[in-house]
Amino acid sequence: MIKLRKATLGDRKKAYQWLYYSDFSDFLNKLQGHTSGNIPSYKDFKKDYMDYFFDGSQLEDGCCFIITCKKEGITEDLGIISYTSFHLLDKITEFDIWLKGLSYTGHGYGTKAILVLAGMVRGFGYDKVIMRPSKHNKVAIKSYKKVGFMEKELMPCEYYKTDFIDEFAQGDYGPGEDVFMVLDL
Ligand SMILES: CC(C)(COP(=O)(O)OP(=O)(O)OC[C@H]1O[C@@H](n2cnc3c(N)ncnc32)[C@H](O)[C@@H]1OP(=O)(O)O)[C@@H](O)C(=O)NCCC(=O)NCCS
């Protein structure tokens, strides 16, 4: 049974380690052009995932949730999922997700967490969610399609606020390296 709980500042370091130092990190790091010598520092991570993602102080801009699972009375953290909206037009938000290790993938936990967060943000008034996995991340693409995301051609001005187009339109993996996916809520 997957549940989401609001992340706290105490979760941020764990989330950083899951992303950059777990057994799937080599794969993701390579896709983002990070070699072992230039993996983003925790300080860099905090610039992307500022306090408000973990203390709930700017819910209109974004928020992180810890994906949890309760088994035999014990609740375990499985990964993290977030929505981010500060850079996008009205009623559009972007999800990001990673589980804490390879052995946690392939059980539907991530897919279920996306469905739960999609239901929550629909309740907040959003009508579209975007995700931009690397075109080489077949597991992520498959998961997002199972949720109902569709591949679309990116028209930046239909999604991004004008001031953020230059910084965000090319995505995390460089031009032509990601798949632009949209879920209509
Ligand atoms: C992407 C991610 C959130 C998807 O969540 P998930 O719970 O693993 O998704 P699912 O279990 O529903 O798997 C999706 C599909 O990929 C396949 N898959 C999942 N893990 C796999 C693995 N380790 N090896 C091969 N196939 C795998 C599954 O078979 C499934 O397809 P199916 O339903 O047709 O069988 C999760 O795998 C993850 O955190 N990956 C590492 C971090 C990452 O890539 N984040 C996304 C960045 S954009």
The ligand as an SDF file (V2000), in Angstrom:
LIG
                    3D

 48 50  0  0  0  0  0  0  0  0999 V2000
   11.0880    5.5490  -13.1010 C   0  0  0  0  0  0  0  0  0  0  0  0
   10.4690    4.9550  -11.8510 C   0  0  0  0  0  0  0  0  0  0  0  0
    9.9270    6.0570  -10.9450 C   0  0  0  0  0  0  0  0  0  0  0  0
    9.2740    4.0570  -12.3000 C   0  0  0  0  0  0  0  0  0  0  0  0
    8.6820    3.5020  -11.1720 O   0  0  0  0  0  0  0  0  0  0  0  0
    8.5450    1.8960  -11.0320 P   0  0  0  0  0  0  0  0  0  0  0  0
    7.8000    1.6440   -9.7830 O   0  0  0  0  0  0  0  0  0  0  0  0
    9.8750    1.2520  -11.1680 O   0  0  0  0  0  0  0  0  0  0  0  0
    7.6330    1.5840  -12.3090 O   0  0  0  0  0  0  0  0  0  0  0  0
    6.9830    0.1650  -12.6860 P   0  0  0  0  0  0  0  0  0  0  0  0
    7.3210   -0.8630  -11.6550 O   0  0  0  0  0  0  0  0  0  0  0  0
    5.5420    0.3940  -12.9630 O   0  0  0  0  0  0  0  0  0  0  0  0
    7.7640   -0.2010  -13.9910 O   0  0  0  0  0  0  0  0  0  0  0  0
    7.5240    0.4220  -15.2410 C   0  0  0  0  0  0  0  0  0  0  0  0
    7.8970   -0.5640  -16.3340 C   0  0  0  0  0  0  0  0  0  0  0  0
    9.3130   -0.6780  -16.4170 O   0  0  0  0  0  0  0  0  0  0  0  0
    9.7270   -2.0400  -16.2250 C   0  0  0  0  0  0  0  0  0  0  0  0
   10.8320   -2.0440  -15.2490 N   0  0  0  0  0  0  0  0  0  0  0  0
   10.8220   -1.4470  -14.0350 C   0  0  0  0  0  0  0  0  0  0  0  0
   12.0020   -1.6180  -13.4250 N   0  0  0  0  0  0  0  0  0  0  0  0
   12.7580   -2.3260  -14.2480 C   0  0  0  0  0  0  0  0  0  0  0  0
   14.0840   -2.8210  -14.1810 C   0  0  0  0  0  0  0  0  0  0  0  0
   14.8620   -2.5810  -13.0960 N   0  0  0  0  0  0  0  0  0  0  0  0
   14.5690   -3.5310  -15.2490 N   0  0  0  0  0  0  0  0  0  0  0  0
   13.7870   -3.7500  -16.3370 C   0  0  0  0  0  0  0  0  0  0  0  0
   12.5150   -3.3000  -16.4560 N   0  0  0  0  0  0  0  0  0  0  0  0
   12.0190   -2.6080  -15.4310 C   0  0  0  0  0  0  0  0  0  0  0  0
    8.5660   -2.7540  -15.6090 C   0  0  0  0  0  0  0  0  0  0  0  0
    8.5430   -4.0900  -16.0780 O   0  0  0  0  0  0  0  0  0  0  0  0
    7.3590   -1.9570  -16.0440 C   0  0  0  0  0  0  0  0  0  0  0  0
    6.7890   -2.4200  -17.2350 O   0  0  0  0  0  0  0  0  0  0  0  0
    5.5250   -3.4380  -17.2240 P   0  0  0  0  0  0  0  0  0  0  0  0
    4.4910   -2.8210  -16.3410 O   0  0  0  0  0  0  0  0  0  0  0  0
    5.1270   -3.5060  -18.6500 O   0  0  0  0  0  0  0  0  0  0  0  0
    6.0340   -4.7040  -16.6760 O   0  0  0  0  0  0  0  0  0  0  0  0
   11.4890    4.0820  -11.0590 C   0  0  0  0  0  0  0  0  0  0  0  0
   11.8460    2.9770  -11.8400 O   0  0  0  0  0  0  0  0  0  0  0  0
   12.7540    4.8310  -10.6500 C   0  0  0  0  0  0  0  0  0  0  0  0
   12.7740    5.5040   -9.6280 O   0  0  0  0  0  0  0  0  0  0  0  0
   13.8070    4.6870  -11.4410 N   0  0  0  0  0  0  0  0  0  0  0  0
   15.1110    5.2790  -11.1200 C   0  0  0  0  0  0  0  0  0  0  0  0
   15.0960    6.8120  -11.1370 C   0  0  0  0  0  0  0  0  0  0  0  0
   14.5080    7.3640  -12.4210 C   0  0  0  0  0  0  0  0  0  0  0  0
   14.8180    6.9070  -13.5080 O   0  0  0  0  0  0  0  0  0  0  0  0
   13.6610    8.3720  -12.2350 N   0  0  0  0  0  0  0  0  0  0  0  0
   13.0190    9.0300  -13.3570 C   0  0  0  0  0  0  0  0  0  0  0  0
   13.8260   10.1860  -13.8340 C   0  0  0  0  0  0  0  0  0  0  0  0
   12.9230   10.9910  -15.1340 S   0  0  0  0  0  0  0  0  0  0  0  0
  1  2  1  0
  2  3  1  0
  2  4  1  0
  2 36  1  0
  4  5  1  0
  5  6  1  0
  6  7  2  0
  6  8  1  0
  6  9  1  0
  9 10  1  0
 10 11  2  0
 10 12  1  0
 10 13  1  0
 13 14  1  0
 14 15  1  0
 15 16  1  0
 15 30  1  0
 16 17  1  0
 17 18  1  0
 17 28  1  0
 18 19  1  0
 18 27  1  0
 19 20  2  0
 20 21  1  0
 21 22  1  0
 21 27  2  0
 22 23  1  0
 22 24  2  0
 24 25  1  0
 25 26  2  0
 26 27  1  0
 28 29  1  0
 28 30  1  0
 30 31  1  0
 31 32  1  0
 32 33  2  0
 32 34  1  0
 32 35  1  0
 36 37  1  0
 36 38  1  0
 38 39  2  0
 38 40  1  0
 40 41  1  0
 41 42  1  0
 42 43  1  0
 43 44  2  0
 43 45  1  0
 45 46  1  0
 46 47  1  0
 47 48  1  0
M  END
$$$$
